[in-house]
Amino acid sequence: MSSSIAKIARSITKSVLSREQMDGVGARVYRSIGSFALRNLDPFLMLDEFDVHAPGGFPDHPHRGFETVTYMLEGEFLHEDFKGHKGRIGPGDLQWMSAARGIVHAEIPANNKRAHGLQLWINLSSKDKMAEPNYQEYPKEKVVEAVPEEGINIKVIAGESYGIKSPVMTRTPTMFIDVKLKKGKKMEQVIPKNYAGFIYTIAGSALFGESKHASEAHHTLVLSNNEGEYIPVESTSDDCHFVIIAGQPIKEPIVQHGPFVMNTEREIYQAFADYQQGRNGFEGAPEWVSTIRDRWTA
């Protein structure tokens, strides 16, 4: 009798095509999670593939109760918040922002060129929602990579892949893996059994999961919750590019109103009051105006 136990693979249970919509001010996004077709995928609240040209952007706006992950694929964004933190993120750069009790910020294209990337919203548990905000920013040179073989290039944004671990700290346990494959290449990504997750396809085509689900770009592929330990992928094009994102479900009530995500209606009312009155983490918010808000207005 063999002592080895066969690994269980994840499969794809749902495929959602990202629909183009407008967000912010004149900013085009392809939203999957957070849309009518896929409201939430605990612990994830939203995934946008943004494709923005000036004067479009995301001028001054607040957040409370969750984290935003901005991963640039092309172009550059300027960022500034009401605490004086500011910077620029370019192709391959990562910003992991934990808004927690409160952040007011602006995100604007740095120039007239295309600004293209992904923004993921990750929920926080009730114990972390009112923690102090913090940033983790990694230029592309500091984003760790795994190259198991020629034609397989993996950037480990969070979590681990092929023995390479990201230094990013995640309050909600999360993995975020960026994969590029040449045609015919195969890879397997280990996923903790208790994580819920999905794949978002950026370019090209591939066969995903145990059932070899065929998918092209701009689709969100929801992973089965069968206690599977990995997801297999085989590329069917030379420009195959996708991300694998998974995390530990929080299993708490979600009450969301625009930029605030809490556990109860009362906490949402409190968030609006705090923001409007400049208290409980939003001190200085009512009168704050970013220096980049009007960058592209005449």
C-alpha positions as YAML, in Angstrom:
chain: A
units: angstrom
residues:
- id: 1
  name: MET
  ca: [0.00, 0.00, 0.00]
- id: 2
  name: SER
  ca: [1.40, 3.37, -1.01]
- id: 3
  name: SER
  ca: [1.94, 5.91, 1.73]
- id: 4
  name: SER
  ca: [1.80, 8.81, -0.70]
- id: 5
  name: ILE
  ca: [-1.40, 10.83, -0.93]
- id: 6
  name: ALA
  ca: [-2.34, 12.33, -4.28]
- id: 7
  name: LYS
  ca: [-2.37, 16.12, -4.34]
- id: 8
  name: ILE
  ca: [-5.72, 17.75, -4.92]
- id: 9
  name: ALA
  ca: [-5.87, 20.32, -7.71]
- id: 10
  name: ARG
  ca: [-8.18, 23.32, -7.81]
- id: 11
  name: SER
  ca: [-10.53, 23.76, -10.74]
- id: 12
  name: ILE
  ca: [-12.43, 26.75, -12.14]
- id: 13
  name: THR
  ca: [-16.02, 27.08, -10.91]
- id: 14
  name: LYS
  ca: [-16.99, 30.40, -12.47]
- id: 15
  name: SER
  ca: [-15.72, 32.70, -15.23]
- id: 16
  name: VAL
  ca: [-16.63, 36.39, -15.25]
- id: 17
  name: LEU
  ca: [-15.72, 38.71, -18.11]
- id: 18
  name: SER
  ca: [-14.64, 42.12, -16.83]
- id: 19
  name: ARG
  ca: [-16.93, 44.84, -18.14]
- id: 20
  name: GLU
  ca: [-15.64, 48.27, -18.99]
- id: 21
  name: GLN
  ca: [-17.01, 51.08, -16.84]
- id: 22
  name: MET
  ca: [-16.05, 54.57, -15.75]
- id: 23
  name: ASP
  ca: [-14.76, 55.31, -12.25]
- id: 24
  name: GLY
  ca: [-13.15, 58.24, -10.46]
- id: 25
  name: VAL
  ca: [-13.02, 61.17, -12.89]
- id: 26
  name: GLY
  ca: [-12.90, 60.03, -16.52]
- id: 27
  name: ALA
  ca: [-11.03, 56.83, -15.61]
- id: 28
  name: ARG
  ca: [-11.78, 53.62, -17.51]
- id: 29
  name: VAL
  ca: [-11.71, 50.39, -15.51]
- id: 30
  name: TYR
  ca: [-12.49, 46.75, -16.21]
- id: 31
  name: ARG
  ca: [-14.18, 45.54, -13.00]
- id: 32
  name: SER
  ca: [-14.78, 41.91, -12.13]
- id: 33
  name: ILE
  ca: [-14.91, 41.43, -8.36]
- id: 34
  name: GLY
  ca: [-17.13, 44.22, -7.08]
- id: 35
  name: SER
  ca: [-19.42, 44.04, -10.10]
- id: 36
  name: PHE
  ca: [-22.99, 42.72, -10.19]
- id: 37
  name: ALA
  ca: [-21.72, 39.39, -11.56]
- id: 38
  name: LEU
  ca: [-19.29, 38.84, -8.66]
- id: 39
  name: ARG
  ca: [-20.09, 41.11, -5.73]
- id: 40
  name: ASN
  ca: [-17.42, 39.87, -3.29]
- id: 41
  name: LEU
  ca: [-15.06, 36.92, -2.99]
- id: 42
  name: ASP
  ca: [-14.14, 36.91, 0.71]
- id: 43
  name: PRO
  ca: [-11.63, 38.35, 1.60]
- id: 44
  name: PHE
  ca: [-11.56, 40.31, -1.68]
- id: 45
  name: LEU
  ca: [-13.87, 43.26, -2.28]
- id: 46
  name: MET
  ca: [-12.90, 44.53, -5.71]
- id: 47
  name: LEU
  ca: [-10.50, 44.00, -8.60]
- id: 48
  name: ASP
  ca: [-10.08, 46.66, -11.28]
- id: 49
  name: GLU
  ca: [-7.87, 46.55, -14.33]
- id: 50
  name: PHE
  ca: [-7.49, 50.29, -14.88]
- id: 51
  name: ASP
  ca: [-6.55, 51.91, -18.17]
- id: 52
  name: VAL
  ca: [-6.30, 55.65, -17.61]
- id: 53
  name: HIS
  ca: [-5.15, 58.63, -19.65]
- id: 54
  name: ALA
  ca: [-4.89, 62.19, -18.33]
- id: 55
  name: PRO
  ca: [-6.98, 64.14, -17.45]
- id: 56
  name: GLY
  ca: [-8.69, 61.00, -16.05]
- id: 57
  name: GLY
  ca: [-7.74, 59.76, -12.62]
- id: 58
  name: PHE
  ca: [-8.82, 59.27, -9.04]
- id: 59
  name: PRO
  ca: [-8.74, 62.67, -7.29]
- id: 60
  name: ASP
  ca: [-9.07, 63.21, -3.53]
- id: 61
  name: HIS
  ca: [-11.17, 60.47, -1.89]
- id: 62
  name: PRO
  ca: [-11.29, 58.62, 1.48]
- id: 63
  name: HIS
  ca: [-11.04, 54.96, 2.51]
- id: 64
  name: ARG
  ca: [-11.68, 53.08, 5.74]
- id: 65
  name: GLY
  ca: [-11.78, 49.41, 6.71]
- id: 66
  name: PHE
  ca: [-9.69, 47.67, 4.05]
- id: 67
  name: GLU
  ca: [-6.44, 47.62, 2.04]
- id: 68
  name: THR
  ca: [-5.75, 48.69, -1.53]
- id: 69
  name: VAL
  ca: [-3.05, 47.05, -3.63]
- id: 70
  name: THR
  ca: [-1.91, 48.96, -6.72]
- id: 71
  name: TYR
  ca: [0.31, 47.09, -9.18]
- id: 72
  name: MET
  ca: [1.43, 49.04, -12.24]
- id: 73
  name: LEU
  ca: [1.83, 47.26, -15.56]
- id: 74
  name: GLU
  ca: [2.52, 50.26, -17.81]
- id: 75
  name: GLY
  ca: [2.89, 54.01, -17.31]
- id: 76
  name: GLU
  ca: [3.14, 55.99, -14.08]
- id: 77
  name: PHE
  ca: [0.82, 57.23, -11.33]
- id: 78
  name: LEU
  ca: [1.37, 60.01, -8.82]
- id: 79
  name: HIS
  ca: [0.07, 59.41, -5.31]
- id: 80
  name: GLU
  ca: [-0.47, 61.78, -2.39]
- id: 81
  name: ASP
  ca: [-2.35, 61.50, 0.90]
- id: 82
  name: PHE
  ca: [-3.56, 63.84, 3.65]
- id: 83
  name: LYS
  ca: [-0.75, 62.81, 5.99]
- id: 84
  name: GLY
  ca: [1.92, 64.19, 3.63]
- id: 85
  name: HIS
  ca: [2.91, 60.86, 2.09]
- id: 86
  name: LYS
  ca: [3.51, 61.18, -1.65]
- id: 87
  name: GLY
  ca: [5.28, 59.35, -4.41]
- id: 88
  name: ARG
  ca: [5.31, 57.95, -7.92]
- id: 89
  name: ILE
  ca: [4.78, 54.34, -9.02]
- id: 90
  name: GLY
  ca: [5.84, 53.07, -12.44]
- id: 91
  name: PRO
  ca: [5.82, 49.82, -14.44]
- id: 92
  name: GLY
  ca: [6.31, 46.78, -12.19]
- id: 93
  name: ASP
  ca: [6.08, 48.87, -9.01]
- id: 94
  name: LEU
  ca: [3.85, 47.87, -6.10]
- id: 95
  name: GLN
  ca: [2.01, 49.91, -3.48]
- id: 96
  name: TRP
  ca: [0.27, 47.99, -0.68]
- id: 97
  name: MET
  ca: [-1.76, 50.52, 1.31]
- id: 98
  name: SER
  ca: [-3.62, 49.58, 4.48]
- id: 99
  name: ALA
  ca: [-6.20, 52.35, 4.87]
- id: 100
  name: ALA
  ca: [-7.49, 50.78, 8.11]
- id: 101
  name: ARG
  ca: [-9.05, 53.58, 10.25]
- id: 102
  name: GLY
  ca: [-8.67, 56.21, 7.60]
- id: 103
  name: ILE
  ca: [-6.80, 57.53, 4.57]
- id: 104
  name: VAL
  ca: [-7.70, 60.36, 2.19]
- id: 105
  name: HIS
  ca: [-5.63, 60.29, -0.99]
- id: 106
  name: ALA
  ca: [-5.41, 61.02, -4.70]
- id: 107
  name: GLU
  ca: [-4.07, 58.88, -7.58]
- id: 108
  name: ILE
  ca: [-3.40, 60.70, -10.84]
- id: 109
  name: PRO
  ca: [-1.50, 59.82, -14.06]
- id: 110
  name: ALA
  ca: [2.00, 61.28, -13.95]
- id: 111
  name: ASN
  ca: [2.06, 62.21, -17.65]
- id: 112
  name: ASN
  ca: [0.03, 62.06, -20.86]
- id: 113
  name: LYS
  ca: [0.88, 58.41, -21.51]
- id: 114
  name: ARG
  ca: [-1.27, 55.38, -20.77]
- id: 115
  name: ALA
  ca: [-1.41, 54.36, -17.09]
- id: 116
  name: HIS
  ca: [-2.35, 50.66, -16.93]
- id: 117
  name: GLY
  ca: [-2.42, 48.35, -13.96]
- id: 118
  name: LEU
  ca: [-4.40, 46.42, -11.37]
- id: 119
  name: GLN
  ca: [-6.00, 47.61, -8.15]
- id: 120
  name: LEU
  ca: [-7.18, 45.05, -5.64]
- id: 121
  name: TRP
  ca: [-9.24, 45.80, -2.52]
- id: 122
  name: ILE
  ca: [-8.71, 43.37, 0.37]
- id: 123
  name: ASN
  ca: [-11.03, 43.38, 3.36]
- id: 124
  name: LEU
  ca: [-9.73, 43.67, 6.91]
- id: 125
  name: SER
  ca: [-11.10, 41.77, 9.89]
- id: 126
  name: SER
  ca: [-12.99, 43.74, 12.54]
- id: 127
  name: LYS
  ca: [-9.89, 43.71, 14.78]
- id: 128
  name: ASP
  ca: [-7.82, 45.43, 12.08]
- id: 129
  name: LYS
  ca: [-10.32, 47.89, 10.59]
- id: 130
  name: MET
  ca: [-9.45, 50.67, 13.05]
- id: 131
  name: ALA
  ca: [-5.71, 50.03, 13.17]
- id: 132
  name: GLU
  ca: [-3.24, 52.71, 12.11]
- id: 133
  name: PRO
  ca: [-2.81, 53.05, 8.32]
- id: 134
  name: ASN
  ca: [0.45, 51.99, 6.75]
- id: 135
  name: TYR
  ca: [2.19, 51.68, 3.37]
- id: 136
  name: GLN
  ca: [4.44, 49.08, 1.85]
- id: 137
  name: GLU
  ca: [6.02, 50.31, -1.36]
- id: 138
  name: TYR
  ca: [8.29, 48.22, -3.54]
- id: 139
  name: PRO
  ca: [9.88, 49.45, -6.78]
- id: 140
  name: LYS
  ca: [10.10, 46.74, -9.43]
- id: 141
  name: GLU
  ca: [13.74, 46.06, -8.54]
- id: 142
  name: LYS
  ca: [12.64, 44.89, -5.08]
- id: 143
  name: VAL
  ca: [9.71, 42.73, -6.22]
- id: 144
  name: VAL
  ca: [11.09, 39.20, -5.87]
- id: 145
  name: GLU
  ca: [10.98, 36.83, -8.86]
- id: 146
  name: ALA
  ca: [11.02, 33.10, -9.54]
- id: 147
  name: VAL
  ca: [12.14, 31.62, -12.86]
- id: 148
  name: PRO
  ca: [11.61, 27.83, -12.56]
- id: 149
  name: GLU
  ca: [12.67, 27.39, -16.20]
- id: 150
  name: GLU
  ca: [13.04, 29.36, -19.41]
- id: 151
  name: GLY
  ca: [9.68, 30.70, -20.55]
- id: 152
  name: ILE
  ca: [8.18, 30.82, -17.03]
- id: 153
  name: ASN
  ca: [8.55, 34.18, -15.27]
- id: 154
  name: ILE
  ca: [6.87, 34.72, -11.90]
- id: 155
  name: LYS
  ca: [6.79, 37.85, -9.75]
- id: 156
  name: VAL
  ca: [5.86, 37.17, -6.14]
- id: 157
  name: ILE
  ca: [3.88, 40.21, -5.04]
- id: 158
  name: ALA
  ca: [2.71, 38.54, -1.83]
- id: 159
  name: GLY
  ca: [3.00, 35.00, -0.50]
- id: 160
  name: GLU
  ca: [5.30, 32.38, -2.03]
- id: 161
  name: SER
  ca: [5.94, 30.69, -5.37]
- id: 162
  name: TYR
  ca: [8.54, 28.05, -6.23]
- id: 163
  name: GLY
  ca: [10.33, 28.65, -2.94]
- id: 164
  name: ILE
  ca: [10.58, 32.43, -3.39]
- id: 165
  name: LYS
  ca: [8.86, 34.42, -0.61]
- id: 166
  name: SER
  ca: [7.64, 38.01, -0.83]
- id: 167
  name: PRO
  ca: [8.63, 40.36, 2.02]
- id: 168
  name: VAL
  ca: [5.18, 42.02, 1.91]
- id: 169
  name: MET
  ca: [3.29, 41.79, 5.22]
- id: 170
  name: THR
  ca: [-0.43, 41.06, 4.80]
- id: 171
  name: ARG
  ca: [-2.81, 41.78, 7.69]
- id: 172
  name: THR
  ca: [-5.31, 39.51, 5.95]
- id: 173
  name: PRO
  ca: [-3.30, 36.42, 4.87]
- id: 174
  name: THR
  ca: [-3.01, 36.84, 1.08]
- id: 175
  name: MET
  ca: [-1.01, 35.62, -1.90]
- id: 176
  name: PHE
  ca: [-0.64, 37.61, -5.14]
- id: 177
  name: ILE
  ca: [1.39, 35.95, -7.91]
- id: 178
  name: ASP
  ca: [2.08, 37.52, -11.34]
- id: 179
  name: VAL
  ca: [2.83, 34.92, -14.05]
- id: 180
  name: LYS
  ca: [4.04, 35.18, -17.65]
- id: 181
  name: LEU
  ca: [4.30, 32.00, -19.75]
- id: 182
  name: LYS
  ca: [5.50, 31.21, -23.25]
- id: 183
  name: LYS
  ca: [3.34, 28.92, -25.38]
- id: 184
  name: GLY
  ca: [3.24, 25.30, -24.21]
- id: 185
  name: LYS
  ca: [4.77, 26.05, -20.81]
- id: 186
  name: LYS
  ca: [3.20, 24.56, -17.68]
- id: 187
  name: MET
  ca: [3.35, 25.69, -14.08]
- id: 188
  name: GLU
  ca: [1.75, 24.75, -10.77]
- id: 189
  name: GLN
  ca: [1.06, 27.28, -8.03]
- id: 190
  name: VAL
  ca: [0.68, 26.00, -4.48]
- id: 191
  name: ILE
  ca: [-2.34, 27.49, -2.66]
- id: 192
  name: PRO
  ca: [-3.14, 26.95, 1.04]
- id: 193
  name: LYS
  ca: [-6.17, 24.64, 1.41]
- id: 194
  name: ASN
  ca: [-8.17, 27.20, 3.41]
- id: 195
  name: TYR
  ca: [-7.66, 30.08, 0.93]
- id: 196
  name: ALA
  ca: [-10.38, 31.29, -1.43]
- id: 197
  name: GLY
  ca: [-9.07, 32.67, -4.68]
- id: 198
  name: PHE
  ca: [-9.22, 33.51, -8.34]
- id: 199
  name: ILE
  ca: [-7.13, 34.05, -11.44]
- id: 200
  name: TYR
  ca: [-7.34, 37.25, -13.48]
- id: 201
  name: THR
  ca: [-6.20, 36.96, -17.10]
- id: 202
  name: ILE
  ca: [-4.37, 40.00, -18.49]
- id: 203
  name: ALA
  ca: [-3.20, 38.81, -21.92]
- id: 204
  name: GLY
  ca: [-2.95, 35.71, -24.09]
- id: 205
  name: SER
  ca: [-4.68, 32.41, -23.44]
- id: 206
  name: ALA
  ca: [-4.19, 29.29, -21.32]
- id: 207
  name: LEU
  ca: [-5.77, 26.18, -19.83]
- id: 208
  name: PHE
  ca: [-6.48, 26.63, -16.13]
- id: 209
  name: GLY
  ca: [-7.11, 24.15, -13.34]
- id: 210
  name: GLU
  ca: [-7.75, 20.45, -13.16]
- id: 211
  name: SER
  ca: [-10.47, 20.65, -15.82]
- id: 212
  name: LYS
  ca: [-8.21, 22.65, -18.22]
- id: 213
  name: HIS
  ca: [-10.62, 25.56, -18.48]
- id: 214
  name: ALA
  ca: [-9.71, 27.60, -21.58]
- id: 215
  name: SER
  ca: [-9.68, 31.36, -21.08]
- id: 216
  name: GLU
  ca: [-8.52, 34.53, -22.82]
- id: 217
  name: ALA
  ca: [-7.83, 38.00, -21.43]
- id: 218
  name: HIS
  ca: [-9.98, 40.09, -19.06]
- id: 219
  name: HIS
  ca: [-11.63, 37.15, -17.27]
- id: 220
  name: THR
  ca: [-11.84, 36.43, -13.57]
- id: 221
  name: LEU
  ca: [-11.70, 32.68, -12.94]
- id: 222
  name: VAL
  ca: [-12.98, 31.68, -9.51]
- id: 223
  name: LEU
  ca: [-11.12, 28.74, -7.92]
- id: 224
  name: SER
  ca: [-12.97, 25.79, -6.42]
- id: 225
  name: ASN
  ca: [-13.13, 25.46, -2.63]
- id: 226
  name: ASN
  ca: [-12.33, 21.74, -2.64]
- id: 227
  name: GLU
  ca: [-9.36, 21.97, -0.25]
- id: 228
  name: GLY
  ca: [-7.14, 21.78, -3.30]
- id: 229
  name: GLU
  ca: [-3.46, 22.47, -2.69]
- id: 230
  name: TYR
  ca: [-2.46, 23.83, -6.09]
- id: 231
  name: ILE
  ca: [-3.64, 25.15, -9.44]
- id: 232
  name: PRO
  ca: [-2.07, 23.86, -12.69]
- id: 233
  name: VAL
  ca: [-1.82, 26.13, -15.76]
- id: 234
  name: GLU
  ca: [-0.72, 25.43, -19.34]
- id: 235
  name: SER
  ca: [-0.16, 28.33, -21.74]
- id: 236
  name: THR
  ca: [-1.64, 28.20, -25.24]
- id: 237
  name: SER
  ca: [-0.10, 31.48, -26.44]
- id: 238
  name: ASP
  ca: [3.28, 33.19, -26.36]
- id: 239
  name: ASP
  ca: [1.96, 36.26, -24.53]
- id: 240
  name: CYS
  ca: [0.17, 34.50, -21.67]
- id: 241
  name: HIS
  ca: [-0.03, 36.82, -18.63]
- id: 242
  name: PHE
  ca: [-2.22, 36.39, -15.56]
- id: 243
  name: VAL
  ca: [-2.28, 36.84, -11.79]
- id: 244
  name: ILE
  ca: [-3.20, 34.26, -9.15]
- id: 245
  name: ILE
  ca: [-4.73, 35.87, -6.06]
- id: 246
  name: ALA
  ca: [-5.97, 34.00, -2.99]
- id: 247
  name: GLY
  ca: [-6.52, 34.72, 0.67]
- id: 248
  name: GLN
  ca: [-7.94, 33.49, 3.94]
- id: 249
  name: PRO
  ca: [-11.68, 34.25, 4.15]
- id: 250
  name: ILE
  ca: [-12.58, 36.54, 7.07]
- id: 251
  name: LYS
  ca: [-16.15, 35.22, 7.42]
- id: 252
  name: GLU
  ca: [-17.56, 38.42, 8.94]
- id: 253
  name: PRO
  ca: [-20.49, 40.59, 7.81]
- id: 254
  name: ILE
  ca: [-19.59, 43.03, 5.01]
- id: 255
  name: VAL
  ca: [-21.33, 46.40, 4.88]
- id: 256
  name: GLN
  ca: [-19.94, 48.58, 2.12]
- id: 257
  name: HIS
  ca: [-20.89, 52.09, 1.14]
- id: 258
  name: GLY
  ca: [-18.59, 53.54, -1.50]
- id: 259
  name: PRO
  ca: [-15.10, 53.94, -0.01]
- id: 260
  name: PHE
  ca: [-16.00, 52.61, 3.45]
- id: 261
  name: VAL
  ca: [-16.18, 48.88, 4.28]
- id: 262
  name: MET
  ca: [-17.19, 47.94, 7.80]
- id: 263
  name: ASN
  ca: [-19.16, 45.20, 9.63]
- id: 264
  name: THR
  ca: [-22.36, 47.10, 10.51]
- id: 265
  name: GLU
  ca: [-24.54, 49.94, 9.18]
- id: 266
  name: ARG
  ca: [-23.81, 51.90, 12.35]
- id: 267
  name: GLU
  ca: [-20.05, 51.71, 11.66]
- id: 268
  name: ILE
  ca: [-20.68, 53.03, 8.13]
- id: 269
  name: TYR
  ca: [-22.64, 56.03, 9.51]
- id: 270
  name: GLN
  ca: [-19.79, 56.56, 11.96]
- id: 271
  name: ALA
  ca: [-17.23, 56.51, 9.13]
- id: 272
  name: PHE
  ca: [-19.13, 59.20, 7.20]
- id: 273
  name: ALA
  ca: [-19.47, 61.33, 10.35]
- id: 274
  name: ASP
  ca: [-15.78, 60.92, 11.21]
- id: 275
  name: TYR
  ca: [-14.75, 61.89, 7.68]
- id: 276
  name: GLN
  ca: [-17.04, 64.92, 7.53]
- id: 277
  name: GLN
  ca: [-16.06, 66.11, 11.01]
- id: 278
  name: GLY
  ca: [-12.35, 65.28, 10.80]
- id: 279
  name: ARG
  ca: [-12.00, 62.87, 13.73]
- id: 280
  name: ASN
  ca: [-11.10, 59.27, 14.67]
- id: 281
  name: GLY
  ca: [-8.38, 58.96, 12.03]
- id: 282
  name: PHE
  ca: [-9.66, 61.61, 9.63]
- id: 283
  name: GLU
  ca: [-8.17, 64.61, 11.45]
- id: 284
  name: GLY
  ca: [-7.53, 67.35, 8.89]
- id: 285
  name: ALA
  ca: [-9.49, 65.58, 6.15]
- id: 286
  name: PRO
  ca: [-12.34, 68.10, 5.60]
- id: 287
  name: GLU
  ca: [-10.02, 70.93, 4.61]
- id: 288
  name: TRP
  ca: [-7.32, 68.89, 2.85]
- id: 289
  name: VAL
  ca: [-6.78, 69.32, -0.89]
- id: 290
  name: SER
  ca: [-4.00, 67.40, -2.65]
- id: 291
  name: THR
  ca: [-1.43, 69.27, -4.72]
- id: 292
  name: ILE
  ca: [-2.02, 66.86, -7.63]
- id: 293
  name: ARG
  ca: [-5.83, 67.01, -7.73]
- id: 294
  name: ASP
  ca: [-5.98, 69.72, -10.39]
- id: 295
  name: ARG
  ca: [-2.85, 68.68, -12.27]
- id: 296
  name: TRP
  ca: [-4.70, 68.04, -15.54]
- id: 297
  name: THR
  ca: [-7.44, 70.65, -15.30]
- id: 298
  name: ALA
  ca: [-7.10, 73.89, -17.23]
...
